[in-house]
């Protein structure tokens, strides 16, 4: 029952019969509690050596380039509060290129292992983005950042290494109740019903693949040669997951709401930077050309490049999706069996 106030509008609302539904409020000033109640925890692999890292630190170790040429006139220092200024200097062609020779694996690519409570140190290494459709439908995106992606091997030849790595889970809620969960895997992923996924209490459990950080719902080997198909028997490109270090991304994360109509992000705490969310470029170096002596291929096949381009950021992950898969066809699995 609302407390009486001088406002006639509030007084009228307090006298409405209890059987009438209250109007739906699209935006909230604080992150919905259910988004955190069901927030995923992530098992990093036992052999993982490239851990999550502060999103902001990526800007301390990179410089903006287009076609391997450093941009001029960009703001310095480059921060999460002004990163979108690069959009006017190249848009999707901009890369955040390492100030070091990344093929020598400088220490900052290692990230930082979460502590015993699952929390990462320093600035947030994750972001939670809430898209509330205003009719009870909510999609919550849990974005995970790693400074480096160590690719798979193709018959003993490294393939798919790149600076910067974004992966994510998404949960579809109806009336605050979780319905389904998305596990991003490279350029694709898998969707499952919330009922069938592994949980710690109410929280979804995800498994991050060694090096590539693709998210899976179970431990073991995962052949991803065919996108969206998780084969239990290794064929060509294989990820591996296990229960190594437990990471709780929500323990140190930026939190934002997304207005779908205006593509506007708002920080729930009122102070966290939002500019970086609309940055259009990639979060690592461009793919090394074949003329660069550091680049290698398996049998000369270009698709097996050892050093590939970095990933795009959260705003390129279809945050306005109409189903949990974010695609025209969406198969939501009801079993965790690999297939």
Backbone as numpy.savetxt, mean C-alpha at the origin, in Angstrom:
# Nx Ny Nz CAx CAy CAz Cx Cy Cz
-29.60 9.48 23.48 -30.45 10.67 23.48 -29.56 11.91 23.48
-29.84 12.84 22.55 -29.06 14.07 22.48 -29.37 14.98 23.65
-28.36 15.64 24.17 -28.58 16.59 25.26 -29.28 17.82 24.72
-30.23 18.44 25.49 -30.92 19.64 25.03 -29.94 20.76 24.77
-30.16 21.51 23.69 -29.34 22.66 23.35 -30.26 23.78 22.92
-29.73 25.00 22.84 -30.54 26.12 22.38 -30.95 25.98 20.92
-30.26 25.14 20.19 -30.57 25.02 18.78 -31.91 24.33 18.55
-32.80 24.97 17.83 -34.10 24.37 17.54 -33.93 23.10 16.70
-32.93 23.12 15.81 -32.71 21.96 14.98 -32.31 20.75 15.81
-31.42 20.96 16.74 -30.98 19.86 17.60 -32.10 19.40 18.51
-32.91 20.32 18.97 -34.03 19.97 19.83 -35.03 19.12 19.07
-35.31 19.51 17.82 -36.24 18.74 17.02 -35.72 17.33 16.79
-34.42 17.24 16.53 -33.82 15.92 16.29 -33.94 15.04 17.52
-33.86 15.64 18.71 -33.93 14.84 19.93 -35.32 14.31 20.20
-36.33 14.93 19.57 -37.71 14.51 19.79 -38.21 13.52 18.75
-37.38 13.21 17.75 -37.80 12.26 16.73 -38.02 10.89 17.35
-39.01 10.13 16.86 -39.22 8.77 17.37 -37.97 7.94 17.16
-37.68 7.07 18.12 -36.46 6.26 18.07 -36.47 5.30 16.90
-37.62 5.02 16.32 -37.70 4.09 15.21 -37.20 4.69 13.92
-37.06 6.04 13.87 -36.59 6.68 12.66 -35.06 6.60 12.59
-34.55 6.35 11.40 -33.11 6.26 11.22 -32.50 7.64 11.16
-31.33 7.78 11.75 -30.61 9.04 11.67 -30.03 9.20 10.27
-29.88 10.44 9.79 -29.32 10.63 8.46 -27.88 10.13 8.40
-27.50 9.59 7.25 -26.15 9.09 7.06 -25.18 10.25 6.94
-24.10 10.19 7.69 -23.07 11.22 7.63 -21.90 10.66 6.85
-21.52 11.31 5.77 -20.49 10.78 4.89 -19.09 10.93 5.47
-18.78 12.09 6.02 -17.43 12.35 6.52 -17.40 12.30 8.04
-16.30 11.83 8.58 -16.12 11.78 10.01 -14.84 12.53 10.36
-14.83 13.11 11.57 -13.66 13.87 12.00 -12.56 12.97 12.54
-12.88 11.73 12.84 -11.87 10.78 13.29 -12.06 9.48 12.52
-10.99 8.73 12.40 -11.06 7.51 11.63 -12.06 6.54 12.26
-12.92 5.92 11.47 -13.90 4.99 12.04 -13.20 3.88 12.84
-13.73 3.59 14.00 -13.07 2.62 14.88 -12.95 1.25 14.23
-13.94 0.88 13.41 -13.90 -0.46 12.81 -12.75 -0.59 11.81
-12.32 0.50 11.22 -11.19 0.46 10.28 -9.92 0.02 11.00
-9.77 0.44 12.25 -8.62 0.03 13.05 -8.85 -1.32 13.72
-10.08 -1.60 14.10 -10.39 -2.86 14.77 -10.05 -4.07 13.91
-10.22 -3.92 12.60 -9.99 -5.03 11.67 -8.70 -4.85 10.86
-7.91 -3.82 11.19 -6.70 -3.51 10.42 -5.76 -4.72 10.37
-5.21 -5.03 9.20 -4.34 -6.20 9.07 -3.05 -6.09 9.88
-2.57 -7.23 10.31 -1.20 -7.38 10.79 -0.46 -8.20 9.73
0.82 -7.97 9.59 1.58 -8.54 8.48 2.76 -9.35 9.00
2.81 -10.61 8.62 3.98 -11.43 8.92 5.02 -11.23 7.83
6.19 -10.73 8.20 7.32 -10.65 7.28 8.02 -12.00 7.27
8.62 -12.34 6.15 9.23 -13.66 6.00 10.43 -13.84 6.93
10.71 -15.08 7.28 11.83 -15.38 8.18 13.17 -14.95 7.59
13.27 -14.92 6.27 14.54 -14.57 5.62 14.54 -13.13 5.10
13.55 -12.34 5.48 13.46 -10.96 4.98 14.65 -10.12 5.42
15.20 -9.37 4.47 16.30 -8.45 4.80 15.98 -7.01 4.40
14.88 -6.80 3.65 14.47 -5.46 3.25 13.12 -5.14 3.89
13.19 -4.39 4.98 12.05 -4.17 5.85 11.29 -2.88 5.49
10.14 -2.66 6.13 9.42 -1.40 5.92 10.30 -0.22 6.32
10.00 0.94 5.77 10.78 2.14 6.11 9.89 3.36 6.08
10.31 4.44 6.76 9.53 5.67 6.76 9.32 6.21 5.35
8.09 6.54 5.03 7.78 7.08 3.70 8.58 8.35 3.45
8.69 9.18 4.48 9.39 10.46 4.33 10.88 10.28 4.05
11.48 9.20 4.55 12.92 8.99 4.38 13.30 8.75 2.92
12.34 8.27 2.13 12.64 8.04 0.72 13.07 9.33 0.02
12.52 10.45 0.49 12.84 11.73 -0.12 14.21 12.24 0.30
14.74 11.74 1.41 16.06 12.15 1.87 17.18 11.49 1.07
16.84 10.39 0.39 17.86 9.61 -0.31 17.65 9.56 -1.82
16.77 10.41 -2.32 16.49 10.42 -3.75 16.44 11.85 -4.28
16.45 11.95 -5.60 16.31 13.24 -6.28 15.35 13.04 -7.45
14.56 14.06 -7.81 13.60 13.89 -8.90 14.25 14.00 -10.27
13.94 13.04 -11.12 14.50 13.02 -12.47 13.41 12.72 -13.50
13.67 13.11 -14.73 12.90 12.67 -15.89 13.91 12.25 -16.94
13.77 11.01 -17.40 14.69 10.46 -18.40 16.15 10.59 -17.94
16.38 10.23 -16.67 17.72 10.19 -16.07 18.38 11.56 -15.97
17.56 12.61 -16.03 18.07 13.98 -15.90 17.41 14.65 -14.72
18.21 15.18 -13.80 17.66 15.82 -12.60 16.86 17.05 -12.98
15.68 17.20 -12.38 14.84 18.36 -12.63 15.48 19.62 -12.05
15.15 20.74 -12.62 15.63 22.01 -12.09 14.46 22.77 -11.47
14.76 23.56 -10.47 13.75 24.42 -9.88 12.74 23.73 -8.99
13.00 22.49 -8.61 12.06 21.83 -7.70 12.34 22.31 -6.27
11.34 22.27 -5.40 11.53 22.77 -4.04 12.53 21.94 -3.25
13.36 22.63 -2.50 14.31 21.93 -1.64 14.17 22.46 -0.22
14.12 21.63 0.79 14.12 20.18 0.60 12.77 19.69 0.05
12.82 18.58 -0.65 11.61 17.93 -1.13 11.02 17.15 0.05
9.74 17.38 0.35 9.10 16.75 1.51 7.75 16.18 1.11
7.13 15.49 2.04 5.79 14.95 1.78 4.76 16.06 1.65
5.12 17.26 2.07 4.20 18.40 1.98 4.26 19.13 0.65
5.30 18.88 -0.15 5.39 19.58 -1.44 5.67 18.65 -2.61
5.58 17.35 -2.39 5.95 16.38 -3.42 5.09 16.52 -4.68
3.84 16.91 -4.53 2.97 17.03 -5.70 3.38 18.15 -6.64
4.28 19.03 -6.19 4.76 20.10 -7.07 5.51 19.53 -8.28
5.97 18.29 -8.17 6.69 17.66 -9.27 5.76 17.29 -10.42
4.45 17.24 -10.16 3.50 16.84 -11.20 3.56 17.77 -12.41
3.83 19.05 -12.15 3.87 20.02 -13.25 5.19 19.98 -14.01
6.13 19.19 -13.53 7.45 19.11 -14.17 7.69 17.78 -14.88
6.63 17.03 -15.06 6.82 15.76 -15.77 5.74 14.75 -15.50
4.90 15.00 -14.48 3.79 14.09 -14.20 4.25 12.67 -13.96
3.69 11.74 -14.72 3.99 10.32 -14.52 5.40 9.96 -14.98
6.09 10.87 -15.66 7.45 10.59 -16.12 8.51 10.85 -15.06
8.09 11.44 -13.93 9.04 11.77 -12.86 9.40 10.51 -12.07
10.66 10.39 -11.74 11.11 9.30 -10.87 11.84 9.89 -9.67
11.73 9.20 -8.54 12.53 9.56 -7.37 13.76 8.67 -7.41
14.85 9.20 -7.95 16.03 8.40 -8.25 17.05 8.46 -7.12
17.60 7.32 -6.81 18.54 7.20 -5.71 19.75 8.11 -5.89
20.17 8.72 -4.79 21.39 9.53 -4.81 22.64 8.66 -4.73
22.44 7.38 -4.41 23.54 6.41 -4.39 23.38 5.45 -5.57
24.40 4.69 -5.83 24.28 3.61 -6.81 23.49 2.49 -6.14
22.22 2.38 -6.51 21.34 1.43 -5.81 21.75 -0.01 -6.04
22.52 -0.28 -7.11 22.94 -1.66 -7.36 23.99 -2.14 -6.37
24.49 -1.20 -5.53 25.44 -1.57 -4.47 24.71 -1.78 -3.14
23.39 -1.69 -3.17 22.56 -1.91 -1.98 22.97 -1.04 -0.79
22.88 0.30 -0.92 23.19 1.16 0.23 22.28 0.84 1.41
22.76 1.13 2.61 22.10 0.70 3.85 20.67 1.22 3.98
20.38 2.39 3.42 19.04 2.95 3.61 17.96 2.13 2.91
18.36 1.28 1.98 17.38 0.40 1.33 16.88 -0.69 2.26
17.60 -0.92 3.35 17.25 -2.02 4.26 15.96 -1.77 5.03
15.56 -0.50 5.18 14.42 -0.21 6.05 14.77 -0.49 7.49
13.76 -0.80 8.30 13.99 -1.06 9.72 13.05 -2.16 10.20
13.62 -3.12 10.86 12.83 -4.24 11.38 11.89 -3.76 12.47
10.61 -4.13 12.43 9.68 -3.74 13.50 10.15 -4.27 14.85
9.79 -3.55 15.91 10.20 -3.98 17.25 9.33 -5.13 17.74
9.53 -5.50 19.00 8.83 -6.67 19.55 7.32 -6.49 19.60
6.85 -5.24 19.56 5.40 -4.99 19.57 4.84 -4.90 18.15
5.73 -5.00 17.14 5.28 -4.92 15.76 5.31 -3.53 15.18
5.83 -2.56 15.95 5.83 -1.16 15.51 7.15 -0.80 14.86
7.07 0.02 13.80 8.28 0.54 13.18 8.66 1.87 13.83
9.95 2.18 13.84 10.44 3.40 14.46 10.38 4.56 13.47
10.42 5.77 14.01 10.49 6.97 13.17 9.15 7.35 12.57
9.21 8.08 11.46 8.00 8.50 10.78 7.24 7.28 10.25
5.95 7.45 9.98 5.13 6.31 9.54 5.66 5.63 8.28
5.54 4.31 8.28 5.90 3.50 7.12 4.66 2.91 6.47
3.50 3.40 6.88 2.23 2.92 6.32 1.23 4.07 6.30
0.19 3.89 5.52 -0.90 4.87 5.47 -2.21 4.14 5.36
-3.21 4.63 6.07 -4.55 4.08 6.00 -5.45 5.12 5.35
-6.11 4.74 4.26 -6.96 5.65 3.51 -8.38 5.11 3.52
-9.32 5.94 3.95 -10.71 5.50 4.11 -11.59 6.21 3.08
-12.23 5.42 2.24 -13.17 5.94 1.26 -14.57 5.55 1.70
-15.30 6.51 2.28 -16.64 6.30 2.80 -17.64 6.77 1.74
-18.41 5.85 1.21 -19.35 6.18 0.14 -20.64 6.81 0.66
-20.80 6.88 1.97 -21.93 7.60 2.55 -23.22 6.81 2.65
-23.21 5.56 2.24 -24.43 4.74 2.29 -24.20 3.46 3.09
-23.18 3.50 3.94 -22.81 2.31 4.71 -21.65 1.55 4.11
-21.35 1.84 2.84 -20.23 1.18 2.15 -18.94 1.95 2.40
-17.93 1.24 2.88 -16.63 1.84 3.14 -15.55 0.90 2.60
-14.60 1.48 1.89 -13.40 0.75 1.51 -12.23 1.36 2.26
-11.52 0.53 3.01 -10.34 0.99 3.74 -9.11 0.37 3.11
-8.13 1.21 2.82 -6.89 0.77 2.17 -5.74 0.91 3.16
-4.99 -0.16 3.31 -3.87 -0.21 4.23 -2.60 -0.30 3.37
-1.92 0.83 3.21 -0.78 0.95 2.31 0.53 0.74 3.05
1.38 -0.13 2.51 2.63 -0.50 3.15 3.80 -0.06 2.29
4.77 0.61 2.92 5.92 1.10 2.16 7.22 0.44 2.59
7.99 0.04 1.59 9.32 -0.53 1.79 10.28 0.24 0.89
11.49 0.58 1.37 12.42 1.33 0.52 12.93 0.55 -0.68
12.83 -0.79 -0.63 13.42 -1.58 -1.71 12.65 -2.87 -1.92
12.58 -3.29 -3.18 11.97 -4.55 -3.58 13.06 -5.45 -4.17
13.30 -6.58 -3.53 14.23 -7.58 -4.06 13.41 -8.57 -4.88
13.65 -8.61 -6.18 12.84 -9.43 -7.07 13.09 -10.93 -6.92
12.32 -11.69 -7.67 12.50 -13.14 -7.72 13.73 -13.48 -8.57
14.05 -14.76 -8.62 15.09 -15.23 -9.52 14.46 -16.06 -10.63
14.96 -15.90 -11.83 14.51 -16.68 -12.96 15.64 -17.63 -13.33
15.50 -18.88 -12.92 16.55 -19.89 -13.14 17.91 -19.38 -12.66
17.90 -18.80 -11.45 19.13 -18.35 -10.83 19.56 -16.95 -11.19
18.84 -16.29 -12.10 19.17 -14.93 -12.50 18.23 -13.95 -11.81
18.75 -12.96 -11.06 17.86 -12.00 -10.39 17.01 -11.23 -11.40
15.76 -10.97 -11.03 14.86 -10.23 -11.92 13.86 -9.44 -11.08
13.65 -8.19 -11.48 12.60 -7.40 -10.84 13.01 -6.61 -9.63
14.30 -6.35 -9.43 14.72 -5.47 -8.33 14.31 -4.04 -8.63
13.88 -3.30 -7.63 13.64 -1.87 -7.84 13.61 -1.11 -6.51
13.99 0.16 -6.58 13.95 1.06 -5.42 12.49 1.47 -5.19
12.09 1.45 -3.92 10.72 1.81 -3.56 9.77 0.64 -3.79
8.87 0.43 -2.84 7.91 -0.68 -2.98 6.64 -0.36 -2.21
5.53 -0.34 -2.91 4.21 -0.15 -2.30 3.38 -1.42 -2.47
2.87 -1.93 -1.38 1.89 -3.02 -1.42 0.74 -2.64 -0.50
-0.36 -3.37 -0.56 -1.49 -2.99 0.29 -2.49 -4.13 0.49
-3.24 -3.98 1.54 -4.50 -4.71 1.73 -5.63 -3.72 1.62
-6.81 -4.20 1.27 -8.02 -3.38 1.31 -9.13 -4.22 1.92
-10.00 -3.57 2.69 -11.15 -4.26 3.27 -12.41 -3.52 2.88
-13.38 -4.27 2.39 -14.70 -3.73 2.07 -15.62 -3.93 3.28
-16.17 -2.82 3.78 -17.09 -2.85 4.92 -18.50 -2.47 4.47
-19.48 -3.07 5.09 -20.87 -2.64 4.96 -21.42 -2.45 6.37
-21.80 -1.21 6.69 -22.29 -0.93 8.03 -21.28 -1.23 9.11
-20.01 -1.08 8.80 -18.94 -1.35 9.78 -18.57 -2.80 9.91
-19.17 -3.67 9.09 -18.90 -5.10 9.15 -18.05 -5.50 7.94
-16.90 -6.14 8.16 -16.03 -6.51 7.03 -16.66 -7.60 6.16
-16.57 -7.39 4.86 -17.15 -8.34 3.91 -16.09 -9.14 3.16
-15.07 -8.44 2.67 -14.05 -9.08 1.85 -12.72 -8.34 2.00
-11.65 -9.03 1.60 -10.30 -8.50 1.80 -9.50 -8.68 0.51
-8.76 -7.65 0.14 -7.88 -7.68 -1.03 -6.43 -7.79 -0.57
-5.68 -8.67 -1.23 -4.24 -8.84 -0.97 -3.51 -8.48 -2.26
-2.80 -7.34 -2.27 -2.08 -6.94 -3.48 -0.86 -7.82 -3.68
-0.61 -8.16 -4.94 0.53 -9.01 -5.30 1.11 -8.50 -6.62
2.19 -7.74 -6.54 2.82 -7.20 -7.73 1.82 -6.30 -8.46
1.48 -6.59 -9.70 0.53 -5.75 -10.43 -0.91 -6.27 -10.32
-1.11 -7.33 -9.56 -2.44 -7.90 -9.40 -2.74 -8.19 -7.95
-3.42 -9.31 -7.69 -3.74 -9.68 -6.32 -4.84 -10.70 -6.24
-5.29 -10.95 -5.02 -6.37 -11.91 -4.76 -7.35 -11.32 -3.76
-8.62 -11.72 -3.90 -9.66 -11.30 -2.96 -10.25 -12.52 -2.27
-10.55 -12.36 -0.98 -11.15 -13.43 -0.18 -12.29 -12.85 0.65
-13.20 -13.68 1.03 -14.19 -13.26 2.02 -13.48 -13.04 3.35
-13.97 -12.09 4.11 -13.37 -11.86 5.43 -13.52 -13.12 6.29
-14.62 -13.82 6.16 -14.91 -14.99 6.99 -13.84 -16.06 6.85
-13.23 -16.18 5.66 -12.32 -17.31 5.45 -10.85 -16.98 5.73
-10.49 -15.70 5.86 -9.07 -15.39 6.03 -8.62 -15.65 7.47
-7.32 -15.84 7.63 -6.75 -16.01 8.96 -6.85 -14.69 9.72
-7.07 -14.79 11.03 -7.23 -13.58 11.85 -6.49 -13.72 13.17
-6.07 -12.59 13.71 -5.63 -12.49 15.09 -6.70 -11.68 15.80
-7.52 -12.34 16.59 -8.71 -11.68 17.11 -9.61 -11.38 15.92
-9.94 -10.11 15.72 -10.73 -9.71 14.55 -9.86 -9.23 13.39
-8.57 -9.08 13.62 -7.70 -8.45 12.64 -7.23 -9.44 11.57
-7.27 -8.99 10.34 -6.83 -9.79 9.20 -5.33 -10.07 9.32
-4.93 -11.27 8.94 -3.51 -11.64 8.92 -3.06 -11.73 7.46
-1.99 -11.02 7.13 -1.40 -11.07 5.80 0.03 -11.56 5.91
0.51 -12.17 4.84 1.88 -12.66 4.79 2.61 -11.94 3.65
3.71 -11.28 4.00 4.50 -10.52 3.05 5.62 -11.40 2.49
5.68 -11.51 1.17 6.66 -12.40 0.53 8.08 -11.87 0.70
9.00 -12.79 0.86 10.41 -12.43 1.03 10.89 -11.57 -0.14
11.38 -10.37 0.16 11.96 -9.51 -0.86 10.96 -8.72 -1.67
9.96 -9.37 -2.26 9.00 -8.69 -3.13 7.87 -8.03 -2.36
7.60 -8.54 -1.14 6.58 -7.98 -0.25 5.15 -8.11 -0.77
4.95 -8.92 -1.80 3.58 -9.21 -2.24 2.82 -9.84 -1.08
1.54 -9.51 -0.95 0.74 -9.97 0.19 -0.06 -11.22 -0.14
0.06 -12.21 0.71 -0.67 -13.46 0.54 -1.45 -13.78 1.81
-2.44 -14.65 1.66 -3.30 -15.00 2.79 -2.79 -16.21 3.56
-1.78 -16.90 2.99 -1.26 -18.11 3.62 0.26 -18.15 3.49
0.88 -19.05 4.24 2.32 -19.26 4.14 2.63 -20.22 2.99
3.92 -20.27 2.63 4.35 -21.25 1.64 4.88 -20.62 0.37
4.98 -21.44 -0.69 5.42 -20.97 -2.00 4.21 -20.52 -2.80
4.41 -19.46 -3.58 3.33 -18.88 -4.38 3.87 -18.55 -5.76
3.55 -19.37 -6.73 3.97 -19.06 -8.09 3.00 -18.03 -8.66
3.56 -16.89 -9.11 2.72 -15.82 -9.63 3.02 -15.53 -11.09
3.46 -16.57 -11.79 3.72 -16.41 -13.23 2.46 -15.93 -13.94
1.31 -16.47 -13.53 0.01 -16.03 -14.06 -0.60 -15.09 -13.03
-0.73 -13.78 -13.32 -1.25 -12.82 -12.34 -2.61 -13.24 -11.78
-2.74 -13.15 -10.44 -4.00 -13.47 -9.79 -4.20 -14.94 -9.52
-3.30 -15.78 -10.02 -3.37 -17.22 -9.79 -2.22 -17.61 -8.89
-2.55 -18.12 -7.72 -1.55 -18.49 -6.71 -1.36 -20.00 -6.74
-0.37 -20.44 -7.52 -0.13 -21.87 -7.67 0.77 -22.39 -6.55
0.44 -23.56 -5.97 1.23 -24.08 -4.85 2.56 -24.69 -5.29
2.71 -24.99 -6.59 3.93 -25.61 -7.09 4.73 -24.59 -7.89
5.99 -24.32 -7.50 6.80 -23.33 -8.21 6.99 -23.70 -9.68
6.80 -22.72 -10.56 7.01 -22.92 -11.97 8.08 -21.99 -12.51
7.87 -20.68 -12.36 8.76 -19.71 -13.01 9.09 -18.56 -12.06
8.07 -17.79 -11.65 8.24 -16.68 -10.71 7.58 -17.07 -9.39
8.37 -17.22 -8.35 7.84 -17.77 -7.10 8.16 -16.88 -5.90
7.13 -16.52 -5.15 7.27 -15.84 -3.87 7.24 -16.86 -2.75
7.77 -16.46 -1.59 7.71 -17.35 -0.42 7.30 -16.54 0.80
6.41 -17.10 1.59 5.95 -16.43 2.83 6.07 -17.38 4.01
6.29 -16.78 5.19 6.37 -17.55 6.43 6.16 -16.60 7.60
6.07 -17.16 8.79 5.91 -16.35 10.00 7.27 -16.01 10.57
7.80 -14.87 10.14 9.07 -14.39 10.66 8.85 -13.31 11.70
8.94 -12.05 11.28 8.71 -10.90 12.16 7.29 -10.37 11.95
6.58 -10.15 13.03 5.22 -9.62 12.92 5.27 -8.09 12.88
4.62 -7.54 11.86 4.54 -6.08 11.68 3.09 -5.65 11.86
2.90 -4.60 12.65 1.59 -4.00 12.85 1.59 -2.62 12.18
1.26 -2.54 10.89 1.35 -1.26 10.18 0.51 -0.15 10.82
-0.65 -0.49 11.37 -1.54 0.52 11.94 -0.95 1.18 13.18
0.06 0.57 13.78 0.68 1.14 14.99 1.48 2.39 14.69
1.86 2.58 13.43 2.63 3.77 13.04 2.26 4.11 11.60
1.08 4.72 11.45 0.55 4.98 10.12 -0.09 6.35 10.04
0.03 7.00 8.88 -0.78 8.17 8.58 -2.22 7.69 8.34
-3.19 8.52 8.68 -4.58 8.15 8.43 -5.29 9.29 7.70
-6.00 8.92 6.63 -6.65 9.91 5.77 -8.05 9.45 5.38
-8.90 10.43 5.12 -10.16 10.16 4.44 -10.02 10.60 3.00
-10.77 9.98 2.11 -10.76 10.33 0.70 -12.16 10.73 0.28
-12.29 11.92 -0.27 -13.55 12.35 -0.87 -13.54 11.90 -2.32
-14.34 10.90 -2.62 -14.32 10.28 -3.94 -14.69 11.26 -5.05
-15.60 12.17 -4.74 -16.11 13.09 -5.77 -15.05 14.10 -6.21
-14.22 14.53 -5.28 -13.23 15.56 -5.58 -11.80 15.03 -5.59
-11.63 13.74 -5.29 -10.31 13.14 -5.20 -9.42 13.92 -4.24
-10.03 14.29 -3.09 -9.34 15.09 -2.09 -9.06 14.26 -0.84
-7.84 14.33 -0.36 -7.44 13.62 0.86 -7.43 14.59 2.03
-7.92 14.12 3.18 -7.91 14.92 4.40 -7.31 14.09 5.52
-6.34 14.66 6.21 -5.71 13.94 7.32 -6.64 13.94 8.52
-6.86 12.80 9.12 -7.74 12.72 10.29 -7.18 13.52 11.46
-5.85 13.60 11.56 -5.28 14.36 12.67 -5.17 15.84 12.37
-5.50 16.24 11.15 -5.50 17.65 10.79 -4.13 18.22 10.50
-3.07 17.44 10.68 -1.71 17.97 10.50 -0.84 17.15 9.55
-1.12 15.89 9.36 -0.26 15.06 8.51 -0.30 15.56 7.07
0.83 15.51 6.37 0.89 16.00 4.99 0.05 15.14 4.05
-0.56 15.79 3.06 -1.38 15.07 2.08 -0.85 15.23 0.65
0.04 16.18 0.43 0.54 16.46 -0.92 1.10 15.21 -1.60
1.82 14.40 -0.87 2.49 13.24 -1.45 1.51 12.22 -2.03
0.27 12.25 -1.54 -0.71 11.27 -1.99 -1.13 11.50 -3.44
-0.97 12.71 -3.93 -1.36 13.00 -5.31 -0.15 13.12 -6.25
1.02 12.80 -5.76 2.22 12.75 -6.60 2.00 11.68 -7.67
2.28 12.02 -8.93 1.95 11.14 -10.06 3.10 10.25 -10.52
4.32 10.57 -10.09 5.48 9.82 -10.57 5.70 8.52 -9.82
6.90 7.95 -10.02 7.23 6.69 -9.37 8.13 6.94 -8.17
8.13 5.97 -7.23 8.83 6.11 -5.95 10.20 5.45 -5.97
10.80 5.37 -7.14 12.14 4.81 -7.26 12.74 5.22 -8.59
13.82 4.56 -8.95 14.51 4.90 -10.19 13.77 4.37 -11.41
14.10 4.95 -12.56 13.63 4.40 -13.81 14.36 3.08 -14.08
13.74 2.24 -14.90 14.40 0.99 -15.27 15.70 1.29 -16.01
16.76 0.61 -15.60 18.03 0.81 -16.27 17.93 0.34 -17.72
18.48 1.10 -18.65 18.44 0.68 -20.05 19.40 -0.47 -20.30
19.20 -1.15 -21.42 20.08 -2.28 -21.76 21.52 -1.83 -21.99
21.70 -0.56 -22.30 23.05 -0.04 -22.54 23.85 0.16 -21.25
23.16 0.11 -20.11 23.83 0.27 -18.82 24.44 -1.07 -18.42
25.73 -1.08 -18.14 26.42 -2.33 -17.84 25.92 -3.00 -16.56
25.20 -2.25 -15.74 24.64 -2.84 -14.51 23.38 -3.65 -14.76
22.79 -3.49 -15.93 21.54 -4.18 -16.25 21.83 -5.58 -16.80
21.01 -6.54 -16.39 21.15 -7.92 -16.86 19.78 -8.50 -17.17
19.76 -9.48 -18.06 18.52 -10.15 -18.45 18.78 -11.67 -18.51
17.73 -12.43 -18.29 17.82 -13.88 -18.47 17.63 -14.18 -19.95
18.66 -14.74 -20.56 18.65 -15.09 -21.99 18.30 -13.89 -22.88
18.63 -12.68 -22.38 18.38 -11.49 -23.17 16.92 -11.08 -23.25
16.05 -11.72 -22.46 14.62 -11.42 -22.50 14.35 -10.16 -21.68
13.82 -9.12 -22.31 13.66 -7.83 -21.66 12.76 -7.88 -20.43
11.76 -8.74 -20.46 10.82 -8.84 -19.32 11.49 -9.38 -18.06
12.70 -9.91 -18.18 13.40 -10.45 -17.02 14.49 -9.50 -16.53
14.35 -8.21 -16.80 15.35 -7.23 -16.38 15.62 -7.34 -14.89
16.90 -7.30 -14.53 17.26 -7.35 -13.11 16.85 -6.07 -12.38
17.00 -4.91 -13.05 16.72 -3.62 -12.42 15.58 -2.92 -13.16
14.40 -2.94 -12.56 13.21 -2.38 -13.18 12.84 -1.04 -12.53
11.82 -0.38 -13.06 11.41 0.91 -12.53 10.64 0.79 -11.23
10.65 1.86 -10.45 9.95 1.90 -9.17 8.43 1.92 -9.35
7.69 1.79 -8.25 6.23 1.72 -8.32 5.57 3.10 -8.21
4.35 3.18 -8.67 3.53 4.37 -8.41 2.99 4.30 -6.98
2.46 5.42 -6.49 2.02 5.51 -5.11 0.55 5.15 -4.89
0.05 5.40 -3.68 -1.30 4.99 -3.30 -2.42 5.48 -4.22
-2.28 6.70 -4.75 -3.38 7.26 -5.53 -3.58 6.55 -6.86
-2.65 5.67 -7.22 -2.76 4.92 -8.47 -3.28 3.51 -8.23
-3.85 3.26 -7.04 -4.30 1.91 -6.69 -5.81 1.77 -6.74
-6.46 2.57 -7.57 -7.91 2.49 -7.76 -8.64 2.60 -6.42
-8.45 3.72 -5.75 -9.07 3.95 -4.44 -10.57 4.19 -4.53
-11.07 4.46 -5.73 -12.51 4.67 -5.91 -13.21 3.45 -6.46
-12.69 2.29 -6.17 -13.19 1.04 -6.76 -14.63 0.74 -6.36
-15.31 0.00 -7.21 -16.70 -0.39 -6.96 -16.82 -1.82 -6.46
-15.69 -2.54 -6.43 -15.66 -3.86 -5.82 -14.28 -4.06 -5.21
-14.13 -5.10 -4.43 -12.90 -5.26 -3.66 -11.68 -5.48 -4.56
-11.90 -6.00 -5.78 -10.78 -6.25 -6.68 -10.34 -5.01 -7.43
-11.23 -4.03 -7.56 -10.90 -2.84 -8.31 -10.80 -3.08 -9.80
-11.54 -4.08 -10.30 -11.52 -4.40 -11.72 -12.91 -4.80 -12.17
-13.11 -4.90 -13.47 -14.44 -5.20 -14.00 -14.91 -6.59 -13.63
-13.98 -7.53 -13.54 -14.32 -8.87 -13.08 -13.67 -9.11 -11.73
-14.41 -9.69 -10.81 -13.90 -9.85 -9.45 -14.32 -11.18 -8.88
-13.37 -12.06 -8.69 -13.63 -13.36 -8.08 -13.19 -13.32 -6.63
-14.14 -13.47 -5.72 -13.85 -13.44 -4.28 -13.81 -14.86 -3.77
-12.65 -15.31 -3.35 -12.47 -16.69 -2.95 -13.03 -16.93 -1.54
-13.56 -18.11 -1.35 -14.15 -18.48 -0.06 -13.29 -19.53 0.66
-12.14 -19.85 0.08 -11.23 -20.83 0.67 -9.81 -20.32 0.53
-8.94 -20.66 1.48 -7.55 -20.24 1.42 -6.67 -21.21 0.65
-7.22 -22.27 0.13 -6.43 -23.24 -0.62 -5.82 -22.58 -1.84
-4.53 -22.78 -2.04 -3.86 -22.20 -3.21 -4.38 -22.82 -4.48
-4.63 -21.98 -5.46 -5.11 -22.49 -6.76 -4.97 -21.39 -7.80
